[in-house]
Amino acid sequence: MDLGIIASATEESFRLSQLRGLDFVELLMNEGDDPDSLCQRMDQLKKWKEQYEIKVGSIGRWKSLRINQEGQLIEKELQICYQLIDVASELGCPNFVSGCNYVEDISYFDNCAAAIRFFSKLIEYAGPKGVKVLTYNCRKVNFIHSPEVWKIVHGHLPELGIKFDPSHCRYFGGDYLKETLEWGHRFHHVHLKGSLLIEGCAIDDPPAGLDQTDWKTFLALLRAKGYTGGLSIEPHSKVWTGELEAKGIEYTIAYMKSLLIKQ
């Protein structure tokens, strides 16, 4: 398993990742971000990737609407996803991550059918380009996040993978170890984000390894399921910021390397 971090598409991200002994960076394109900006940096990204020997492990499209109020695919968003899949392919990045919004005006069945149409198009486009399409289990503008819907959408699309983050499962009362046991064979990318809950209330997202997640058992389960993908550190704390954030990242790197038995 490779160890990486979510980072911006800058030379400093690649340089710092090399300095920290990481294997890859993960690039995110949120709602409102301009995908053209990533395309325009293609030559630079290729240069930094080679110069610092840091791979691009995943590219994600987050929080945007894919389905309109009538249950139809939003063509503009589909084209943005295609554009980012092209970027991933050109950078040798194996994963493209996306969610799908839920439309209240149509039935659950129709929502699932719309999601299947959306991901089917992405899979058809990405497959020949050597890129795997993944859903994510974050709840933000996304309902493809847990076993109940995975059984339907992923059950219908065997090529569709999962980006998994234990914290999202914990925060919504799920069992992340059970989900890993039952669905780990579909995981192709994993986020390392800490989670802290007291009496069911989310307190903070401290650095992974300084939180309540049973990372030892989780990683052992990933190995048991044959997982060989990336582990991507996601700094997300409102408390661990500035210099403290940097120290937290260093702690997580050392902690995870000890569990992975990496020098």
LINVEN-V537337 format. One record per residue. N is the residue number from 1. RES is the residue in three letters. SS is DSSP state (@ for helix, = for strand, . for the rest). PSI is psi in degrees with one decimal (* if undefined). OMEGA is omega in radians with two decimals (NA if undefined). Layout:
n=[N | N]
res=[RES | RES]
ss=[SS | SS]
psi=[PSI | PSI]
omega=[OMEGA | OMEGA]
This chain:
n=[1 | 2 | 3 | 4 | 5 | 6 | 7 | 8 | 9 | 10 | 11 | 12 | 13 | 14 | 15 | 16 | 17 | 18 | 19 | 20 | 21 | 22 | 23 | 24 | 25 | 26 | 27 | 28 | 29 | 30 | 31 | 32 | 33 | 34 | 35 | 36 | 37 | 38 | 39 | 40 | 41 | 42 | 43 | 44 | 45 | 46 | 47 | 48 | 49 | 50 | 51 | 52 | 53 | 54 | 55 | 56 | 57 | 58 | 59 | 60 | 61 | 62 | 63 | 64 | 65 | 66 | 67 | 68 | 69 | 70 | 71 | 72 | 73 | 74 | 75 | 76 | 77 | 78 | 79 | 80 | 81 | 82 | 83 | 84 | 85 | 86 | 87 | 88 | 89 | 90 | 91 | 92 | 93 | 94 | 95 | 96 | 97 | 98 | 99 | 100 | 101 | 102 | 103 | 104 | 105 | 106 | 107 | 108 | 109 | 110 | 111 | 112 | 113 | 114 | 115 | 116 | 117 | 118 | 119 | 120 | 121 | 122 | 123 | 124 | 125 | 126 | 127 | 128 | 129 | 130 | 131 | 132 | 133 | 134 | 135 | 136 | 137 | 138 | 139 | 140 | 141 | 142 | 143 | 144 | 145 | 146 | 147 | 148 | 149 | 150 | 151 | 152 | 153 | 154 | 155 | 156 | 157 | 158 | 159 | 160 | 161 | 162 | 163 | 164 | 165 | 166 | 167 | 168 | 169 | 170 | 171 | 172 | 173 | 174 | 175 | 176 | 177 | 178 | 179 | 180 | 181 | 182 | 183 | 184 | 185 | 186 | 187 | 188 | 189 | 190 | 191 | 192 | 193 | 194 | 195 | 196 | 197 | 198 | 199 | 200 | 201 | 202 | 203 | 204 | 205 | 206 | 207 | 208 | 209 | 210 | 211 | 212 | 213 | 214 | 215 | 216 | 217 | 218 | 219 | 220 | 221 | 222 | 223 | 224 | 225 | 226 | 227 | 228 | 229 | 230 | 231 | 232 | 233 | 234 | 235 | 236 | 237 | 238 | 239 | 240 | 241 | 242 | 243 | 244 | 245 | 246 | 247 | 248 | 249 | 250 | 251 | 252 | 253 | 254 | 255 | 256 | 257 | 258 | 259 | 260 | 261 | 262 | 263]
res=[MET | ASP | LEU | GLY | ILE | ILE | ALA | SER | ALA | THR | GLU | GLU | SER | PHE | ARG | LEU | SER | GLN | LEU | ARG | GLY | LEU | ASP | PHE | VAL | GLU | LEU | LEU | MET | ASN | GLU | GLY | ASP | ASP | PRO | ASP | SER | LEU | CYS | GLN | ARG | MET | ASP | GLN | LEU | LYS | LYS | TRP | LYS | GLU | GLN | TYR | GLU | ILE | LYS | VAL | GLY | SER | ILE | GLY | ARG | TRP | LYS | SER | LEU | ARG | ILE | ASN | GLN | GLU | GLY | GLN | LEU | ILE | GLU | LYS | GLU | LEU | GLN | ILE | CYS | TYR | GLN | LEU | ILE | ASP | VAL | ALA | SER | GLU | LEU | GLY | CYS | PRO | ASN | PHE | VAL | SER | GLY | CYS | ASN | TYR | VAL | GLU | ASP | ILE | SER | TYR | PHE | ASP | ASN | CYS | ALA | ALA | ALA | ILE | ARG | PHE | PHE | SER | LYS | LEU | ILE | GLU | TYR | ALA | GLY | PRO | LYS | GLY | VAL | LYS | VAL | LEU | THR | TYR | ASN | CYS | ARG | LYS | VAL | ASN | PHE | ILE | HIS | SER | PRO | GLU | VAL | TRP | LYS | ILE | VAL | HIS | GLY | HIS | LEU | PRO | GLU | LEU | GLY | ILE | LYS | PHE | ASP | PRO | SER | HIS | CYS | ARG | TYR | PHE | GLY | GLY | ASP | TYR | LEU | LYS | GLU | THR | LEU | GLU | TRP | GLY | HIS | ARG | PHE | HIS | HIS | VAL | HIS | LEU | LYS | GLY | SER | LEU | LEU | ILE | GLU | GLY | CYS | ALA | ILE | ASP | ASP | PRO | PRO | ALA | GLY | LEU | ASP | GLN | THR | ASP | TRP | LYS | THR | PHE | LEU | ALA | LEU | LEU | ARG | ALA | LYS | GLY | TYR | THR | GLY | GLY | LEU | SER | ILE | GLU | PRO | HIS | SER | LYS | VAL | TRP | THR | GLY | GLU | LEU | GLU | ALA | LYS | GLY | ILE | GLU | TYR | THR | ILE | ALA | TYR | MET | LYS | SER | LEU | LEU | ILE | LYS | GLN]
ss=[. | = | = | = | = | = | . | . | . | . | @ | @ | @ | @ | @ | @ | @ | @ | @ | . | . | . | . | = | = | = | = | = | = | = | . | . | . | . | @ | @ | @ | @ | @ | @ | . | @ | @ | @ | @ | @ | @ | @ | @ | @ | @ | @ | . | . | = | = | = | = | = | = | = | = | . | . | . | . | = | . | . | . | . | . | = | . | @ | @ | @ | @ | @ | @ | @ | @ | @ | @ | @ | @ | @ | @ | @ | @ | . | . | . | . | = | = | = | = | . | . | . | . | . | . | . | . | . | @ | @ | @ | @ | @ | @ | @ | @ | @ | @ | @ | @ | @ | @ | @ | @ | @ | @ | @ | @ | . | . | . | . | = | = | = | = | = | . | . | . | . | . | . | . | . | . | . | @ | @ | @ | @ | @ | @ | @ | @ | @ | @ | . | . | . | . | = | = | = | = | = | @ | @ | @ | @ | @ | @ | . | . | . | . | @ | @ | @ | @ | @ | @ | @ | @ | @ | @ | @ | = | = | = | = | = | = | . | . | . | = | = | = | . | . | = | = | = | = | . | . | . | . | . | . | . | . | . | . | @ | @ | @ | @ | @ | @ | @ | @ | @ | @ | . | . | . | . | . | = | = | = | = | . | . | . | . | . | . | . | . | . | @ | @ | @ | @ | @ | @ | @ | @ | @ | @ | @ | @ | @ | @ | @ | @ | @ | @ | . | . | .]
psi=[133.1 | 152.5 | 127.6 | -164.8 | 147.2 | 130.0 | 166.1 | 162.1 | 66.0 | 159.4 | -37.0 | -36.4 | -43.7 | -42.8 | -46.1 | -35.7 | -39.8 | -45.1 | -35.1 | -2.5 | 28.5 | 168.1 | -28.0 | 165.1 | 153.6 | 130.3 | 136.2 | 144.3 | 96.8 | 167.4 | 130.8 | -21.3 | 148.9 | 110.3 | -23.9 | -30.2 | -33.5 | -41.3 | -38.5 | -19.1 | 10.9 | -48.5 | -40.1 | -42.8 | -41.9 | -41.6 | -47.9 | -38.3 | -43.6 | -42.6 | -42.4 | 0.1 | 45.7 | 123.4 | 165.3 | 111.9 | -24.9 | 146.4 | 130.5 | 147.0 | 116.2 | 144.0 | -0.3 | 159.3 | 132.4 | -26.4 | 134.7 | -178.2 | -16.9 | 1.1 | 14.8 | 151.7 | 139.5 | 109.6 | -40.1 | -42.0 | -37.0 | -41.7 | -35.5 | -43.3 | -41.6 | -42.8 | -42.0 | -31.5 | -39.2 | -42.2 | -46.2 | -45.4 | -44.2 | -28.6 | -0.3 | 24.6 | 127.3 | -15.4 | 136.3 | 126.2 | 135.3 | 155.7 | -171.1 | 127.8 | 156.8 | 134.3 | 115.9 | -24.6 | -7.3 | 167.1 | 164.5 | -41.9 | -47.3 | -33.8 | -45.5 | -40.9 | -40.7 | -42.5 | -41.1 | -41.1 | -43.1 | -52.2 | -29.2 | -42.5 | -41.4 | -43.5 | -43.3 | -38.1 | -41.3 | -32.0 | -53.9 | -16.9 | 2.6 | 23.9 | 133.9 | 135.4 | 130.4 | 145.6 | 167.4 | 153.7 | 15.3 | 145.6 | -5.9 | 114.9 | 45.3 | 130.9 | 3.7 | 70.5 | 0.6 | 167.1 | -35.2 | -43.1 | -27.7 | -38.3 | -32.6 | -58.5 | -52.3 | -29.7 | -32.8 | -25.6 | 87.4 | -19.4 | -11.1 | 123.0 | -175.7 | 133.8 | 121.7 | 138.6 | 113.0 | -30.7 | -39.3 | -39.0 | -45.9 | -43.5 | -19.9 | 24.3 | 16.1 | 175.5 | 98.1 | -27.7 | -40.2 | -42.2 | -37.4 | -41.8 | -42.3 | -27.0 | 2.4 | -25.1 | -14.3 | -3.2 | 133.3 | -5.7 | 143.1 | 137.6 | 138.2 | 90.4 | 126.6 | 158.5 | 142.7 | 116.7 | 137.3 | 120.9 | 41.7 | -0.9 | 130.9 | 126.5 | -48.1 | 167.0 | 74.7 | 167.9 | 140.1 | 130.0 | -19.8 | 28.4 | -162.6 | -3.4 | 136.8 | 78.5 | -33.3 | -50.0 | -40.2 | -47.5 | -35.3 | -38.9 | -41.3 | -44.4 | -41.2 | -29.3 | 2.5 | 20.5 | 129.4 | 14.6 | -162.1 | 152.8 | 111.1 | 116.0 | 131.2 | 93.8 | 122.1 | 8.2 | 144.6 | -10.9 | -45.5 | 85.9 | 165.8 | -131.4 | -34.5 | -36.0 | -44.8 | -41.3 | -37.6 | -40.3 | -44.5 | -40.1 | -47.5 | -42.3 | -49.2 | -41.4 | -47.9 | -37.1 | -34.0 | -36.3 | -32.3 | -6.2 | 49.0 | 142.4 | *]
omega=[3.10 | 3.14 | -3.13 | -3.07 | 3.00 | -3.04 | 3.08 | -3.08 | -3.13 | 3.10 | -3.13 | 3.12 | 3.13 | -3.13 | -3.11 | 3.11 | 3.07 | -3.13 | -3.12 | 3.11 | 3.14 | -3.08 | -3.05 | 2.93 | 3.04 | -3.10 | -3.11 | 3.06 | -3.08 | 3.01 | -3.11 | 3.06 | -3.11 | -3.14 | 3.11 | -3.13 | 3.11 | 3.12 | -3.11 | 3.13 | -3.02 | -3.13 | 3.12 | 3.14 | 3.09 | 3.13 | -3.12 | 3.13 | 3.14 | -3.07 | -3.06 | 3.13 | 3.12 | -3.13 | 2.92 | -2.99 | -3.11 | 2.99 | -3.06 | 3.02 | -2.95 | 2.88 | -3.11 | 3.11 | 3.09 | -3.06 | 3.13 | -3.04 | 3.08 | 3.13 | 3.14 | 3.10 | 3.07 | -2.99 | -3.13 | -3.14 | 3.10 | -3.14 | 3.09 | 3.11 | 3.08 | -3.14 | -3.14 | 3.04 | 3.07 | 3.11 | 3.13 | -3.12 | -3.10 | 3.13 | -3.09 | -3.14 | -3.00 | -2.98 | 2.92 | -3.02 | -3.14 | 3.00 | 3.07 | -3.09 | 3.07 | -3.13 | -3.06 | -3.05 | 3.11 | -3.05 | 3.07 | 3.10 | -3.12 | 3.05 | 3.13 | 3.13 | 3.13 | 3.11 | 3.12 | 3.09 | -3.13 | -3.09 | 3.07 | 3.12 | 3.12 | 3.14 | 3.13 | -3.13 | -3.01 | -3.05 | -3.14 | -3.12 | 3.10 | -3.12 | 3.11 | 3.10 | -3.11 | 2.89 | 3.06 | -3.06 | 2.96 | -3.10 | -3.07 | 3.13 | -3.06 | 3.09 | 3.11 | -2.92 | -3.04 | -3.01 | -3.09 | -3.14 | 3.04 | -3.14 | -3.11 | -3.02 | 3.12 | 3.07 | 3.12 | -3.07 | -3.08 | -3.14 | -3.06 | 3.14 | -3.10 | 2.89 | -3.00 | 3.08 | -3.11 | -3.06 | -3.13 | 3.09 | -3.12 | -3.06 | -3.13 | 2.99 | 3.13 | 3.11 | -3.03 | 3.11 | 3.09 | 3.12 | 3.10 | 3.13 | -3.03 | -3.05 | -3.09 | 3.12 | 3.10 | 3.11 | 3.06 | 3.11 | -3.07 | 3.04 | 3.08 | 3.11 | -3.14 | 3.10 | -3.11 | 3.12 | 3.05 | -3.11 | 3.08 | -3.12 | 3.10 | -3.11 | -3.09 | 3.02 | -3.10 | 3.13 | 3.10 | -3.07 | 3.07 | -3.07 | -3.05 | -3.13 | 3.07 | -3.05 | 3.14 | 3.14 | -3.14 | 3.14 | 3.08 | 3.09 | 3.09 | 3.10 | -3.14 | 3.12 | 3.10 | -3.10 | 3.11 | -3.08 | -3.07 | 3.02 | -2.98 | 3.14 | 3.14 | 3.05 | -3.00 | -3.04 | 3.02 | -3.12 | -3.13 | -3.12 | 3.11 | -3.13 | 3.13 | 3.09 | 3.13 | 3.11 | 3.10 | 3.10 | 3.12 | 3.11 | -3.12 | 3.12 | -3.13 | -3.13 | -3.11 | 3.11 | 3.11 | 3.12 | -3.14 | -3.09 | 3.10 | 3.12 | NA]
